[in-house]
């Protein structure tokens, strides 16, 4: 049978992909350069331009919307709005077509409604990387100077911003830093030289999980739900859980 073969030792049948004439058995070479996860995905995601409106006093979301509609004239400003909706925390999110529109809208709301509303333009955070086993002499203040020992990165001032250094159980330090897009591409492809050490680097991903209800992406100060056992989902603490074997 074409595409099937018997194992020499076990006699098991395994599938072999039929060989096509004129093609190699191995995958085509990519030049040895790793691809980033974002490069594997199809195309670039569309940029989103948003601002958040927060009340300075105890106004409801409907009152904030009425205030903005009555005082901000979008027709004369020639600004189109993509999103104008309420959030669960009582704020309003506004999305426009371009960065310039958001800047204009931000300044207009501040000038007219600044006494009643607080405006915050959402900014994209730079990607975070973690550098493993950094030297003891490395600190937040001198990290950028020490990374200059890698001239291939061609770092400019402000490309890197250190976040924190976390100690491990082995008494070594791992440095978490925020970098711009261009140096990040080069840093994740190579190991970095720091004094007498060669340090590996990887993407840093931090997931917030609330112990009260075992849910993600919020802190305990923002949680207003009752405590739930992560084992049986009952309304009690984990240490108070006594499930039976049948459960």
Secondary structure, DSSP 4 states (H G I P E B T S, - for coil): -TTEEE-TTT--EEE-PPPPTT--SSPPP-TTPPPPHHHHSSSPPPP-EEEEEEESSS--HHHHHHHHHHH--HHHHT--EEEEEE-TTS-EEEEESSHHHHHHHHHHHHHHHTTTEEEEE--PPPPEEEEEEE-TT--TTTHHHHHTT-GGG---TTSEEEEEEEE-TTS-EEEEEEE-HHHHHHHTTS-EEETTEEE-EEE-----EETTTTEES--GGG--SPP--TTT--SS-GGG----S--
